Amino acid sequence: MISPQTLHHRPPSTPSGSVARAALRAAAAAVLIMVVLLVAPKPSGASDTTADTTTDATAAGEQMTVGKAAILGVVEGVTEYLPVSSTGHLYVSQQLLGVGDTQATKAPADSFAIVIQAGAILAVLILYRRRILSVFQGVIGRSAEGRTVGIALVVAFLPAAIIGVLAEDAIKSKLFAGWPIVVAWAVGGVAILVLADRLQHRRPSDAAAVDGAAGGTQSAGRANVIGTALEAITPRQALIIGLAQVVAMWPGTSRSLVTIVAAVLVGLSVSAAVEFSFLLGLGTLGAATAYEALKNGSLLVDSYGGAEIVIGLVVAFITAAVAITWMVRWLERRSLAIFGWYRLAIAGVGAVLLLTGTITSTPG
């Protein structure tokens, strides 16, 4: 992990014109997705989330096995923090595995995909424990830097939290389907390839080593970071990132993709952008996971039992820790372009699966 302790440099100020343009683009994107959610017609065959659909816990339980739970845990852990969309991958994976592929079994499968995010959240809590401790110290007035980051995280969290509550049904009924996911994969891939060079020029040339799970050591090398350090993030920058995160409510977009790109565009260094994206995910994903567990936890346990849920959580934790460590090290020396090409490839695969009927645009 690129340790925050290595970023003791005076960050250059962000040009006000660049910030204004980034703010306008982020706000426009947020407005655009809300317009789409409110006026777009429902995809062909999409289910009505307001309908009274009875869940068959027995049938759902028969679809899920320990092996399938482990596979879904790998998919969640590997893709949650990479800019490739865990939602899209889980959507396709569940259909290929025959999990939640009917209306009677869909609700437990959807809940499972959300609840096992807790494993990925735990990975960030452990890997970024020093920064999180600093934020807590800031809350009680013992760390000015922690307070700055903490305020930024709250500001960035609010737009998605508010709009997510208001538009939950619209998202599920109009966008949670195969073709919208494929489109988001493709558009995100193109966006990454267009912006990859610009983002790469803002990455550190000599970043610190990843902290070990037990505390770790830091690289003796000094980070040559272009852009604002995380400790210097402003509420205005955080708000822009938060507005951009709203775009990730479109399934297949990737929360990490839009928040990292937005953070760099408003002036943060790549290392600071990646770290802020991961930390912001603690609040965003944590809230979604807690809400789902409280809302449908009993249904999930009745359908799948305890073993499958635990397996999914543990595997998601392990694979997320590996994926986060790999991604940070990759970005120390290389650009995001690999993720752009991957997204275009997976969009092609998804389109073929849909066109051949291997998976359906909307399960059930």
N, C-alpha and C positions, 0 to 999 in steps of 0.2 A: 504494500500500500504506500502511496505517496504520502508520507507523514506530514501533518500540518506543522510540526516543529521545525521542518526544514525550510519553511517558506518565509523566513525572516528577511524580507526585502521591502523596499518602499515601492508599492504598486503604482504604476503610472495611472493617471486619471483617465477615465473613459471620455472620449469626446461626446459632448452633449448631443450633437447631431446624430451620431451613431446610436446613442441610447434612445433618442426620440424615434428614429426610424424602426429600431427593433421593437420598441413599445407599440408602435402603430401596427406593425406586422403581427405581433403576438395578439394584440387586442382584436384585430381584424379576423385572425384565425379562430379565436374563441367565439366571436360573434357568428362567423360562418358556420361553425359546427352546431351552434344552437339553432340557427335558422334551418339547417338540414334536419336536425332532430325533430323540429316542430312541424315542418311542412313536407318533408320527403314522404313519398308513399311507402307503405310497408313492403319489403321484399316478397316476391312470389313464394307462397308456401310458408311464410313466417308465422309463428304462433302468436296468439294473443295472450300476453302475459297477465292480462286481467281476467282471463277465463278461469273458471273453476275446474282445475285439472287435479284429479285424484292421483296421488303418488302410490305406486305399488312397491312397498318397501321390500317385499320378498323377491320380486322380480329384479329390483335394483341390486339387491344383495347377491343374487345369482350371477349378475353381470360382472361384479367386481371380485378380483382375486388378489392375493398378496403380490403375485408377479406383476399384475397390471398396476397395482398401487405403486410398486417400486418404479415401473416405467414412467408413470405420470409424475412421480417425485423427481426423477431425473430431468424430465422435460421442464417442469416448473423451476427446478434449481438452476439449470443451465441457462434458461432463457429469461428469467425474471429481470436480471440486471443488465443483460446484454441488450443492445438496441435492435432487437429482432422481434419483439412481442411475444410474451409468454401466453397471452390470451389466445392469439392465433394458433400457436403450436398446440396448446391444450385442446382447442376446439377440434383441430384435425386429428390429433392423437386419440382423443376419446372416441371419435367415430370409427377410426381404424381398429381400435381395440374392442368396439362393440359395447362401450360404456355410456349410458345415458342417451341411447340412440332412439328412444321412444318418449312420448310425452309422459308416460307413467313412470319412467325411470330417470328423466332429465334433471329434476330438481336436486336429488342427492348428488348427482355427478357434478352439477354446477357448484354446489356448496363445497364439495370435496376439492375442486380446483382452486377455490378461494381460500379455504381453511389451511391447506398445506402451504400457502404463502408464509405462514408463521415460521416454517423452517428456514426459508430464505431470509426473513426478517432477523431471525436469531443469528444468522451468519454475519449480517452487517453489524449487529449489536456487538458481536465479539471482535470482529476485525477492526471496527472503528471505535472501540471502547474508550480510547483516550480522548477522542474528539467529543464523544457523547458525555464523558465525565466533565469535560470542559464546559459544555453547554449547561449541565446541571449546576456546576459551580457558578456559572453566569446568572442562573435563575436566583441563586441565593446571595448574589452580589460579591462573589469571590473571584470572578474572572470577567474582565471587560470584553475580551475576545469571545469568550463563550456566550456572553450576553448578546453580542452583535450577531453571532451565528444563530442563536436561539430565536431572536426576533425575526431574522430573515426566514427561518424555517416556518414560523407561524404564519407570516405574511404570505409566503409561497403556497402554504397548505390550504388557505381559506378559499380561493376561487374554485378549485376542484371539489372541495368539500361541499360548498354551497350548491354549485351547479349539479354535482353528482346526486345530491338528495332530490333536487327539483326535477332532474331529467332521467332518473333511473329507469322508469318504465319505458320512456321513449327510446333510450339506448337499447334496451333489451328487445323491444318489439321491432325497431326499424333498422338497427345496425348490427345486432349480434347474429350474423349470418355469414355463409361462406364467401359470397362475392364481395361484400364490403371489406372483409378481412383481406382477400386477395388484392383488392384495389389499394388498400392501405399499405400492404407489404410492398407493392410495386412503387407507389408514390414515395414512400419512405426511402426505398432503395435509391431512386433517382435523386432525391434530396441529399442523401449522404454523399453520393458521388459528385454532385455539383459543389458541395461545401467541403469536401474532404481536404483539399489542398489548403484552403483557408484555415480550417481547424488545425491541421497538422502544423502550420507555421506558428501556432500559439502553444504548442506543447513544450514541456521541459526537455532540454537536451541532456540533462544529467539528473534523473529523478532519484529519490530516496528508495531504499528497499522496502519491501512489504513487511509490515510488523508481523511477528509470529503470534500464534494463538495464545501463547503464554506471556506475552509482553514484548518479545522480540527486541531487535536492535535496529538502529537506524544507519543508513548509509553515511559514510564520512563525506561523500561527494556533496557538492552544493548545487541545489536546483537553480537552473537558469530559466526562470519562468517568465514568459511574456503574458502580461495580463494581471488582473487584480487577484490578490490572494484572498482566500476564503474569509479570513479574519477582517477584511476590509469591505465585504459585501454590504450594499446599502438596501434599505427597505424598497426603494424604487426598483432596483435590479431584481430583488426577490419577487416583487409583484409581477414583473414581466415574465419571469420564469414560471410563476404560478399560473398566469394566464395561458402560457404556452402548454402547461400540463393539462389544461382542459381539453386540448386537441387530442390527447392520448386516450380520452374516453371513447374515441372511435376505435373499436376493436381491431387489432392488427397494427396500430400505429407505433406503439412502444412508448411507455412513459419515460424510460431512461433516454431514448433517442431525443424526444422533444425538449426535455429539461437540460440535457447536456448541450445540445445545439443552441438553445436559447441563452443558457448561461455564458457560453463562449461569445455569442453575438453581442451581449450587453457588456462584455469586457472582462469576464473572469478568465483566468488561465485554464487550460484543459484539465490540469490536475485538480484545481479548485472546482471546476464544473462537474467533473466526475464524482468527486467527494460530496458535493452539495446534492447532486442527483440521488446518490445512494442514501444520504441522510434524510432527504425529503421523502424518500420511499418508505422510511420507517413510519412516518405519520400517515401518509396516504394509504399504503398497503395495510398498516396496522389497524387503521380505522375500518377499512373494508373487511378485514379478516375478523375483527371483533364483532362488527355488526352482523356478519353472516353467521358466526358461531352462536351469537345470542338468538338470532332469528330462526335458524334452521339446524342448530346443533343437535337437538333431540332427533330430528328426522334423519340426519346424517348417521348418527350412532345406531338408530333402529335399522337403517338400511344396510350399512356396511360393517357394523361392529367396531371394536376398538383396534384390532390388530392392523387392519388395512390403513386406518387413519394414521396410526403411529409410524408405520412403515413409510407412508408418503411424506410425513413431516421430517423424519430422520434423513431419508434419502435427499429430500429437497435441501435440507440444511448442509449436508456434505457437498453436494454438487454445486450449490450456490457459492459456498466458500471457495471452492476450486475455480469456478467461473469468474468470480470477482477478482481473485488474485491474478488469474491469467489476463483478464481484460486490462487491468491497471498496468501490468508489465508490458503488454502489447502496445498500449498507447504511449508508453515511455519512449518508444523508438519508431512506432509506425502510426499510420493514420487510421481513420474509421472506414476507409474504402472497402475493406474486406467484408464489413457488415452490409454495405450497400450492395455489393455483388451477391452476397448470400440472400438478401431480401428479394432481389430480382429472381434468383433461382428458386426460392421457396414459393414465390408468387406464381412462377410457371408451373411448379409441381402442384400447387393447390388448384390452379385453373384446370390442369389435366384431370385431377381427381374429381373435380366437380363436373366437367364435361363428360367424363366417362361414367358418371354415376357411382363411382367408388365411395364418394361421400356426398351428402346432400347439402344444399345451401342452408337449410334449417333442419336439425335433427327432429325426427318424429313426424 
